[in-house]
Amino acid sequence: MFTRVYTSTVIGINAMTVEVEVNVSPGLGMYMVGLPDNAVRESQERIRSAFENSGQRMVGKKIVVNLAPADLKKEGSSLDLPIAIAILAATEQLDAESTRGYVMAGELSLDGTVKPIKGALPMAVEALEKGFKGLLLPRENAEEAAVVEELEVIGVGSLREAIDFLSGSKPIAPTKVVAQEMFDQKANRYAEDFADVKGQAYVKRALEVAAAGGHNIIMVGAPGSGKTMLARRMPTIMPPLTLEEALETTKIHSVAGKLGTEKGLLTQRPFRSPHHMASAVAMVGGGTNPQPGEISLAHNGILFLDELPEFSGSILEVMRQPLEDKQVTIARAKYRICYPTNFMLVAAMNPCPCGYYNHPTKECSCSRHAISRYFNKISGPLMDRIDIQIEVTPVELGEMTDTTPAEPSSAIRQRVVRAREIQSRRFEGIEGVFTNAMMNNAMLSEFCLLDEACTALLARAMERLSLSARAYNRIVKVARTIADLEGSEQIQATHIAEAIGYRNLDRDTWGNA
C-alpha cells in the first residue's frame, strides 16, 4: 500500500516542504531514497525501537521511503516522526486520511518519546504559506511554532500520543500564543542597566550616539576601564525590537538551535560575544550542514568583539562585506545560502600590547613601533567601517564612590527612539536604508548639508588633528545623528565639534601624541 505525509526541511533560515512517500510491497528490508544524510538513514533503527516500545509493529515486508523532491539533500533527525507515521499509515495501522492537512516533524527516541528539533518557527511559517491546517511537532517546540497564530499547532511528547491524536482517540488542544501580547510582556526587560555604570559620561554619550544612528563603534582603553561592562549594556538603550524583527531574529536562532530556555519569540535584541579563537565558519556561517554564524545570530542586535586585534586577520577581513551588505552569502559546490547580518559592531581593544598607553597613572612599556604594529592588526578597510572611535579611561576613585544615581537605560533609550523615528521619516521610500550609518555619499549631499561654519571647522580639524580622509564622511554622518538627538533640522558647528571628538583614535594619529 502507498501513502504520503508531509514534513519540512530547513534551508538557510527558511523551510521547504518535503513529501514523505512510503510504499509497502512483498519482500523484505527498508529502503530510503531521496538524498537522505546519515542522520536520516539512521532513523530506521530509531523507528523500529520506537514501534516496539509504543505497541506498534514493523511489518515483515519491503518498505520503500522516498523523500521528495529527490534532488534536495535531507538533513537532520526531524524526519523520524513523519516517516514513522507514514509507515503506520501505509501498513494500515493508522488511517491515512487522518494525516491529511498536517505537517509533521520530530526526532524519535528508542523508547518512543519525541525530542525537540531545530527550525520549528520556519516550519510553521512554511506550513501556513502552503495552506496546511496544522503542524504536529514536539511539545517543547509548540510555543515557538504557535507564534504563527493562524496555524493549528499540536505538541506531542511521544509517538504514542501522536498516534492517539491522529486516530482521534485522545484529542490534544492546539497550543495558543498571542504573539503581540507575549512580545509586549517580555520586551525591554534587561538584567543590566546603564544606571549601574559609575562615571564614563563621555563614553556613555558616544554609545548613545552610536545606538541612535546605528553606527559601529570601537572602544580603546586599558584593562579594567569598563569597556566590556559598557558594551554589555548596549542592547538596553537600543530601540525595542519590532514584531517583524523579533520573528526574523527568532527564525535564525531557531534554525541554529540557539533559543535555549526561551520559548516563543525572542523579545530582546541579541548580544553575541564570540571568543577571539572562534573559527571563520563559527563567525560567518556555513559548514558541512550549513548553519548561521555569529554575525547572523547578532542580526538586529549587537556583535561585540572584545580584544579585537587578537582575532584572526582572515576573520576580520571576511566580515567587511557583511558589514557593508547586511547579509552574507555562503557558496559551496552543493549549496548557496544567504543569511541576514544587519548587526551593529561594538569592538573593544587595549591601546597597546601591555595595555597602558595613555594611562593616567601607569607607565607604558611598549615602543612606538610596537604600538603601531599592534594597531595595524586591524586593517584600514575594516576600520573604515567603524564610525566612532573613542578612548576609554579608567574611572577615578571619586566617581566610583559617588552615590548620585546615574541616568537609567530607559531614559537614554527614549532619546534613541526619537532619533530613530526622525531617521525613519527621512529615509522613507529608500530601500535598504534605515539609519544614518547606512547613508552613501550621494545621500550625504542631500541630507547632510553643511553651512560655512561647519565646513570651516571640519577643514581645520582635518588639518590640525591629522585626521585621515576616510574620517570626513564618518564625522558628517555622526554629526547628523547628534543633530537628530537634539531634534535639529540642520547640522550645527557644535554637532560637528562633538563628532570630531569621536575620532580621537583615528589610525593616522594613534601612537604619535
Secondary structure, DSSP 8 states (H G I E B T S, - for coil): -EEEEEEEEEETTEEEEEEEEEEEESS--EEEESSB-HHHHTHHHHHHHHHHTTT----SSEEEEEEESTTS-B-SSTTHHHHHHHHHHHTTSS-GGGGTTEEE--EE-TTSBEE--S-HHHHHHHHHHTT-SEEEEEGGGHHHHTTSTTSEEEEESBHHHHHHHHHTSS--------HHHHHHHHTT--S--GGG--S-HHHHHHHHHHHHHT--EEEEE-TTSSHHHHHHTGGGGS----HHHHHHHHHHHHHTT--TT--S---S--EE---TT--HHHHHEETTTTEE-HHHHTTTSEEEESSGGGS-HHHHHHTHHHHHHSEEEEE-SS-EEEEE---EEEEEE-SSSSS-TT-SSS-----HHHHHHHHTTS-HHHHTT--EEEEE----HHHHT--S----HHHHHHHHHHHHHHHHHHTTT-TT--SGGG--HHHHHHH----HHHHHHHHHHHHHTT--TTHHHHHHHHHHHHHHHTT-SS--HHHHHHHHHTTTT-TTTTT--
